[in-house]
Amino acid sequence: MSVTSELCNRIEAIGYGDLSEAAVKAARQLVLDGLAVAIAGPEEEAVNILAEHYKEQGGTPQAHAIAFGFKTNMVSAAMLNGASMHVLDFEPMWSPANHQLSTTLPAVLAVAEHTGADGRAVATALVKGIEMQGWLRQASGQYMAGQIRFHPPGAVGTFGSAVAAGHILGLDAGKLANAIGMAASRAGSLLANAGTMTKSTHCGHATGLGLECALLAARGFTANTEIFEAGQSYANAFCGDAFKPEELLNYGPPFRVVTPGYAIKMFPSQFGTHFAITAGLDLRPKLPSAAAIKRITMISPVMNYVDRPVPATGLSGKFSLQYTLAAALLDGKVRIHTFTDERLAAPDMQALLAKIELIKDPSIPARFEEMHIDVKVELEDGTIVETRCNGPRGKWGTPPISVDEHMVKVRDCLATRLDDKAAAELIGLASNIDGIDAAGVRRLMEIASCKA
């Protein structure tokens, strides 16, 4: 039996009863986190433009657009909601690095809302889709920043979405193999677009196109059902000789939502910048003032896409070690509105950015699980203050983000669009996702749409 066939048999066999309490608990938190950051997504202009586009394109009203109050077809809803869930770069980070939530959850919610699936199906589908992406990333052999050919959510997200939607649709192993074969031809996204509006669509397109693959497979549409073994296959195009197909057969319990788990983001920016932010927040109380700083030296791994001495836009600042360090030092916090063009252009920000030198050290592993960042601040009087950040809290191997801390993030995001009553109802439904029926899922999406 081929790897693809055996994998699809394993995927089909997994149901809600195979999920541990830890996996279900993770699913609850992930649904809540994903909806919260998607509701706050319109704080960035990009998804407002996308919403106008999808609304104008129209479509059968099957599923809600989160935060925008209208319904459209399932695929378009998933695409828009995936972009909204990712645009702030605020959803959890995974190991190996990927955005597995914004590429899976929007498809699950769209198809569940339309078909009348209950919350147990939502939780199970989410865990299964995330599992698919996690093992495909593991199989890729691309763990260090310099090894990655394509932006990971675009490279593996379609597979996770197809698997997750396939669970809701009840695809058997044969149809799953066709959905996965189609998903391979829909994969891809370029890291050159990090820091632009287009990056949010890497996740939006992945989740929407994966959903479409599952819908087409359900109708009998076909693809190569041995896409991981075939010549000129996904592995050849995306991974080369590093690809280890046998890793895919690790699919299943205890599930990657539990082991290695995920890192809840407490700052709305690329995860590597959280090392710089954490270092800046550690140093700030030890400094008399920003004006007293003569120069700053930061030593990081070689991660060229986050070396942006003067970002072109506030959005680009989410992918700048220099900007995020400066924001932490100047403001003592990094929030959604840290990344505006106005904050970037402020005189204090421009003055401090000019004092930061980034040195990229190839001896530091360019992988979130193993990297560190050193920051040394020299004051005008000659005093040296320095720190090393081995990782932000919540990263694998560090103290976890508590439920109470996470709820501060969730409520802050929900408050951008919902009043306290609606936010409380959404929190209650999402936090009990496996305990709600189809009507509850539809009510959850109605609230999340922020319909007036």
Secondary structure, DSSP 8 states (H G I E B T S, - for coil): --HHHHHHHHHHH--GGG--HHHHHHHHHHHHHHHHHHHHGGGSHHHHHHHHHHHHH-----EE-TTT--EE-HHHHHHHHHHHHHTTS-S-EESSS--TTTTTHHHHHHHHHHHT--HHHHHHHHHHHHHHHHHHHHHHT--SGGG--S-HHHHHHHHHHHHHHHHHHT--HHHHHHHHHHHHHT----GGGTTSTHHHHHHHHHHHHHHHHHHHHHTT----TTTTTSTT-HHHHHTGGG--GGGGGG-STT-TTTTT-EE--SSSS-TTHHHHHHHHHHHGGGSS-GGGEEEEEEEE-S-GGG--SS-SSTTGGGG-HHHHHHHHHHHS---GGGGSHHHHHSHHHHHHHTTEEEEE-TTS-SSTTT--EEEEEEETTS-EEEEEES--TTSTTS----HHHHHHHHHHHHTTT--HHHHHHHHHHHTTGGG--HHHHHHHHHHHTT--
